[in-house]
Amino acid sequence: MLNFDEQRFLKIQGGAVALRDALDRAIADCLSAGAENIHFLGTGGAAILMQPAAQLLQRRSRFPAFIDMPAELILTGSANLTAKSIVVMPSLSGTTKESVALLARMKEIGATVITLVGHADTPLGKGGDHVFVNFAEDDTSCESFYLQSLFIALSIMRQREEISNYAEIAAELERLPALLVDVKRAYEPKAEEFASKLAAADYHIITGAGNVWPQAFYYGMCILEEMQWIRTRPVHASDFFHGTLELIDKNVSLILFKGEDALRPLAERVENFAPSYTEKMTVLDTAEFELPGISPEVRALISPILLATVLERISAHLEVMRNHPLTTRRYYKRVAY
């Protein structure tokens, strides 16, 4: 595979899986101490990757789950953030400015902070009440953060007896790192073709629904815009028909992500409509990826992980095709802002 280190990938995703028991213990401690809600408070891309876990709790648990932006909470606070809150703060670098500032505020409030970081010797690596370290880099962080936040959500549901097959789900997730490598390998022949479609236009509408919507948002903002300087319009498939459809014509590129959760019909609605009006619709469907031994229930939970792992292959080809390394920046962490 192009520019891919299999052992590095397995170590990182295996590291995320290995945190499951410790995350479960931390959640058990928080709940036994009287925690009343959980807040997923990341910044930028890391925040987006928390959305599937937050949505899972909002849809399937009675335990209140919130997701918000640290930059806003620093200015406004929240009536729901109290000393009885669990706060999950992901940051690959462990130094994200807005998150570090919010950490200090959380200490004042007395909330219990769980930090998910790639480096221990950082403000967030040192400042959390429960710190979980799993080194990753931009090309491997999506799967790692998705897994860690999923374990947190599943643990809450397990502790509260809102899920009966936690052990079976966990056992399937243990197998995921190796299966993801197989998915990458199987998709590799198609990755260059998909990348060529991204490279052929300087503007893309990207859409999806359910737990793959965050990956659509993330890939548009954090990869195509930040790392490739390609303009995008991420829009939730539910909102596509309430404005964005008017931008579709035969020359507009539409990228559709389809997952396997209950919200798949919303993506299918876009898929049924768009071909009559654009010649440039491209679909990436997780149902096409083989995952031996993984149940439909778990496939639905990990749809964003599957998309992330395939999109990494597409991005690897895209940066070569455009002669634009994914590490190139003009402003991010290069100038003051």
matplotlib code that plots the C-alpha trace (Angstrom):
import matplotlib.pyplot as plt

x = [0.0, 1.2, 3.0, 1.5, 3.3, 1.1, 2.9, 2.6, -1.1, -1.7, 0.3, -1.8, -5.2, -4.3, -3.3, -6.7, -8.4, -6.1, -7.4, -10.9, -10.6, -9.0, -11.6, -14.3, -12.8, -12.6, -16.3, -17.3, -15.4, -17.1, -20.6, -20.1, -19.0, -22.3, -21.7, -24.9, -23.9, -21.1, -19.7, -17.5, -15.5, -12.9, -11.6, -11.5, -11.2, -10.9, -14.3, -15.9, -14.6, -16.5, -19.9, -20.8, -20.2, -22.2, -25.1, -25.1, -25.7, -28.3, -30.2, -29.8, -29.1, -31.0, -27.7, -27.4, -24.7, -23.7, -21.2, -20.0, -17.2, -14.5, -14.0, -17.7, -17.8, -14.8, -16.9, -20.4, -20.1, -23.0, -25.6, -25.1, -21.4, -21.0, -18.9, -21.0, -20.1, -17.7, -15.8, -14.0, -11.3, -9.5, -6.4, -3.9, -1.1, -2.3, -1.6, -4.7, -5.1, -8.8, -8.9, -6.1, -7.9, -11.1, -9.3, -8.4, -12.1, -13.1, -10.7, -12.4, -15.8, -14.7, -15.8, -14.0, -11.9, -10.9, -8.3, -7.5, -4.1, -1.3, 1.5, 1.7, 4.1, 1.6, -0.9, -3.8, -1.6, -0.8, -4.0, -6.7, -8.1, -8.0, -5.4, -5.4, -2.4, -2.2, 0.3, -1.1, -0.6, -3.0, -3.3, -4.2, -6.0, -9.5, -9.8, -8.1, -10.4, -13.5, -12.6, -11.8, -15.0, -17.1, -15.6, -16.6, -20.2, -20.5, -19.1, -21.7, -24.5, -23.0, -22.7, -26.3, -27.5, -28.7, -26.9, -26.9, -24.2, -21.3, -18.9, -19.8, -19.4, -16.1, -14.8, -15.6, -13.9, -10.8, -10.4, -10.9, -7.3, -6.3, -9.6, -9.0, -5.7, -7.6, -10.1, -7.4, -5.6, -8.8, -9.7, -6.3, -6.9, -9.9, -8.3, -6.4, -9.6, -11.5, -8.6, -8.6, -12.2, -11.3, -8.4, -10.4, -12.5, -11.8, -15.2, -17.1, -20.4, -19.9, -22.9, -23.8, -26.2, -26.2, -22.8, -21.0, -22.0, -19.2, -16.7, -18.1, -17.7, -14.2, -13.0, -14.2, -12.9, -9.8, -8.4, -9.6, -9.7, -6.9, -4.5, -5.3, -6.7, -9.7, -13.0, -15.9, -19.4, -20.2, -23.9, -25.9, -28.1, -31.1, -30.4, -29.4, -33.0, -33.4, -31.0, -27.9, -29.8, -30.1, -26.3, -26.4, -25.9, -24.2, -20.7, -20.9, -19.1, -21.2, -19.5, -21.9, -20.9, -23.2, -23.0, -24.9, -26.9, -30.6, -30.0, -28.9, -32.2, -31.4, -28.2, -30.2, -32.6, -29.8, -28.4, -31.8, -32.2, -28.7, -27.9, -30.8, -29.0, -25.3, -22.8, -20.3, -21.8, -19.3, -20.5, -18.4, -20.5, -19.2, -21.6, -19.2, -16.3, -15.9, -15.5, -15.5, -17.0, -18.4, -22.1, -24.5, -24.9, -21.2, -20.8, -23.4, -21.4, -18.1, -19.2, -17.3, -14.2, -14.5, -14.8, -11.9, -9.6, -10.5, -10.3, -6.8, -5.9, -7.6, -5.8, -2.4, -3.0, -4.5, -1.4, 0.9, -1.5, -1.7, 2.0, 0.6, 1.8, -0.9, 1.5, 1.6, 0.1, 0.0, -1.4, -2.2, 0.3, 2.5, 1.2, -0.4, -4.2]
y = [0.0, 3.5, 5.2, 2.9, 1.4, -1.6, -2.3, 1.3, 1.3, -1.9, -0.6, 2.6, 1.0, -1.9, 0.7, 2.3, -1.1, -1.9, 1.2, -0.3, -1.9, 1.2, 3.4, 1.2, 1.4, 5.2, 5.4, 3.0, 5.3, 8.4, 6.9, 5.4, 8.8, 10.3, 11.6, 13.0, 13.7, 13.6, 16.3, 15.7, 18.8, 18.7, 21.3, 21.2, 17.7, 15.9, 17.4, 16.1, 12.6, 12.6, 13.1, 9.4, 8.4, 11.4, 10.6, 6.9, 8.0, 10.6, 8.0, 4.9, 6.0, 8.0, 9.3, 13.0, 13.5, 16.9, 18.0, 21.6, 23.8, 24.8, 28.2, 29.0, 27.5, 29.5, 32.6, 31.5, 28.5, 26.0, 25.3, 21.6, 21.7, 21.0, 19.2, 16.1, 16.2, 13.8, 15.8, 14.1, 16.2, 14.7, 16.4, 14.5, 17.1, 17.6, 21.3, 22.6, 26.2, 26.3, 22.9, 23.8, 27.0, 25.0, 22.5, 25.2, 26.2, 22.5, 22.4, 25.4, 23.8, 20.5, 18.3, 15.0, 15.3, 12.4, 13.4, 11.4, 12.4, 11.3, 12.6, 12.3, 15.2, 17.9, 20.2, 17.9, 14.8, 16.0, 17.8, 15.2, 13.3, 10.2, 10.4, 8.0, 8.2, 6.6, 8.0, 8.6, 11.1, 12.7, 9.7, 7.3, 9.5, 9.1, 5.4, 5.8, 8.6, 6.9, 3.7, 5.4, 7.5, 4.5, 2.5, 5.4, 5.4, 1.6, 1.6, 4.1, 1.9, -1.2, 0.3, 1.5, -1.9, -0.2, -2.8, -6.5, -7.7, -5.4, -8.4, -9.6, -6.2, -5.6, -9.0, -8.0, -4.7, -6.4, -7.9, -4.6, -3.4, -6.3, -6.3, -2.6, -3.4, -6.0, -3.3, -0.9, -3.6, -4.5, -0.9, 0.1, -0.6, 1.8, 4.5, 6.2, 6.4, 8.1, 10.5, 11.5, 12.6, 14.7, 16.2, 17.0, 19.7, 22.6, 22.4, 19.4, 19.0, 16.3, 14.7, 11.8, 11.0, 9.3, 8.4, 8.9, 12.5, 13.5, 11.8, 13.8, 17.0, 16.0, 14.9, 18.1, 20.5, 18.8, 17.0, 18.5, 22.1, 22.2, 19.7, 20.1, 23.6, 22.3, 24.1, 21.9, 22.2, 19.6, 19.3, 16.7, 14.6, 15.7, 19.3, 18.6, 19.1, 22.3, 24.6, 22.8, 20.9, 24.2, 24.2, 20.9, 20.9, 18.5, 19.9, 20.0, 17.2, 15.5, 13.1, 10.8, 8.7, 5.8, 4.0, 1.1, 2.6, 3.4, 6.7, 5.1, 5.9, 9.6, 9.0, 6.8, 9.7, 11.9, 9.0, 8.5, 12.2, 13.5, 11.4, 13.1, 16.5, 15.9, 13.8, 13.9, 12.0, 9.6, 7.2, 5.6, 2.9, 1.0, -1.9, -2.8, -3.5, -7.1, -7.7, -11.4, -12.2, -8.7, -8.6, -6.1, -4.3, -3.7, -2.8, -0.1, 1.2, 1.3, 2.8, 6.0, 4.0, 2.1, 5.3, 6.9, 3.9, 3.9, 7.7, 7.5, 5.4, 8.0, 10.8, 9.0, 9.0, 12.5, 14.2, 12.5, 13.2, 16.9, 17.2, 18.7, 16.9, 16.5, 18.2, 21.5, 24.5, 28.2, 29.3, 26.4, 26.5, 28.7, 32.2, 33.8, 33.7]
z = [0.0, -0.8, 2.1, 4.7, 7.7, 8.7, 12.0, 13.1, 12.3, 14.2, 17.3, 17.4, 16.9, 19.2, 21.8, 21.6, 22.1, 25.0, 26.9, 27.1, 30.5, 32.1, 30.5, 31.9, 35.4, 35.2, 34.2, 37.0, 39.5, 38.2, 38.3, 41.7, 42.9, 41.8, 38.3, 36.8, 33.2, 30.6, 28.4, 25.3, 25.0, 22.3, 19.9, 16.1, 14.6, 17.9, 18.9, 15.7, 16.4, 19.7, 18.0, 17.3, 21.0, 22.2, 19.8, 20.9, 24.5, 23.5, 21.5, 23.6, 27.2, 29.8, 31.1, 29.9, 27.3, 26.0, 23.3, 23.1, 22.1, 24.7, 23.0, 23.7, 27.2, 28.3, 27.6, 28.7, 30.9, 31.1, 33.8, 33.1, 33.9, 37.6, 40.1, 39.2, 35.6, 33.7, 31.1, 28.2, 26.6, 23.5, 22.1, 20.0, 20.9, 24.5, 24.0, 22.2, 23.3, 23.9, 25.6, 27.9, 28.9, 29.6, 31.6, 34.1, 34.3, 34.9, 37.8, 39.3, 38.9, 40.3, 37.3, 36.8, 33.7, 31.4, 28.9, 25.7, 24.4, 22.2, 24.5, 28.3, 29.0, 28.0, 29.8, 29.1, 29.6, 33.1, 34.0, 33.7, 36.7, 34.4, 31.6, 28.7, 26.4, 23.0, 20.6, 17.1, 14.3, 11.9, 9.6, 12.5, 15.0, 13.7, 14.4, 17.8, 19.0, 17.6, 19.5, 22.8, 22.8, 21.8, 24.8, 27.1, 25.8, 25.9, 29.5, 30.7, 29.2, 30.7, 34.2, 34.0, 32.6, 29.4, 27.3, 27.7, 25.3, 26.2, 26.5, 23.0, 21.4, 23.2, 21.9, 18.3, 18.7, 20.0, 16.5, 14.7, 14.2, 12.1, 10.2, 9.4, 7.7, 5.6, 4.6, 3.6, 1.6, -0.2, -1.0, -2.1, -5.9, -5.7, -3.6, -6.5, -8.6, -5.7, -5.1, -8.8, -8.5, -5.5, -7.3, -10.4, -8.7, -6.4, -4.7, -3.3, -1.4, 1.1, 2.9, 5.2, 8.0, 11.4, 12.9, 9.6, 9.3, 11.6, 9.3, 6.4, 8.3, 9.5, 6.1, 4.5, 7.1, 8.5, 5.4, 2.2, 3.5, 6.1, 4.5, 0.8, 0.5, -1.4, -0.7, 0.6, 1.8, 4.4, 4.9, 6.9, 4.6, 6.6, 5.7, 2.1, 0.9, 2.8, 0.9, -0.5, -3.2, -5.1, -5.6, -7.5, -11.3, -13.7, -12.9, -9.1, -7.3, -4.6, -2.2, -0.3, 2.7, 3.6, 6.9, 8.4, 11.3, 11.4, 9.6, 6.3, 4.6, 4.8, 2.7, 0.3, -0.2, -1.5, -3.5, -5.3, -6.0, -7.1, -10.2, -12.1, -11.7, -11.4, -13.3, -10.5, -7.6, -5.8, -3.1, -0.3, 1.4, 4.4, 3.5, 0.7, 3.1, 4.2, 8.0, 8.7, 12.1, 12.8, 13.6, 11.9, 15.3, 15.6, 11.9, 12.6, 15.5, 13.7, 10.3, 10.9, 11.8, 8.5, 6.5, 8.3, 7.6, 3.8, 3.5, 4.8, 1.8, -0.5, 1.1, 0.7, -3.0, -3.2, -1.6, -4.2, -7.1, -6.2, -5.1, -1.8, 1.3, 4.0, 6.4, 4.5, 6.3, 5.7, 9.1, 11.4, 14.2, 12.0, 12.8, 15.8, 16.0]

ax = plt.figure().add_subplot(projection="3d")
ax.plot(x, y, z, "-o")
ax.set_aspect("equal")
plt.show()
